[in-house]
C-alpha cells in the first residue's frame, strides 16, 4: 500500500500558524474588546492548525502517510501559475499600504485572472471592478475598517466631502 503524500497538507496550516503569530503580535495595541476578539479568533485558528498537524502526524506514525510534498509540484504545467499567484499575493501585500485596499485588490484581481487564463479584457475588468467595489463598500464604507486608504478611497472621500 502506497503512503499518502501528506507534507503538502502542512503548507497552509503552517502559513496559518505564522499568520496567527502575526495576528497576536498586531493586536497588542488595540482596545481590550478588540484584543479579546482577536485572541478568540487566533486561538481558534491555532487549534485548527494543531488538529491538522496531529491528524497528519498520526497518519505518518501509523505508516499510512509520508511528509512528501510531491503534490505541490504536480502537475508540472501549472507550477508557473501557482508561483505566479504567490508573486501576485506578495506584490498585493507589499503595495496595499500605498495603493489602498480598493486599487490594490482591483489590480491584484486583474493580474490573477490574467495569470489563470482569462483572456477577455472586458471579463477581467468587470470581475475586478465588482470585487474591488464590493470590498470598498463592505470594508471601507459600511464597516469603516482600518484597511489602508489609497488614491481611490481618498478620491471618493474627497467627492463626498469627507477629507
Secondary structure, 3 states (H helix, E strand, C coil): CCCEECCCHHHHHHHHHHHHHHHHHHCCCCCHHHHHHHHHHHHHHHHHHHHHHHHHHHHHHCCCEECCCHHHHCCHHHHHHHHHHHHHHHHHHHHHHHHHHHHHHHHHHHHHHHHCCCCCHHHHHHHHHHHHHHHHHHHHHHCCCCCCCCHHHHHHHHHCCCC
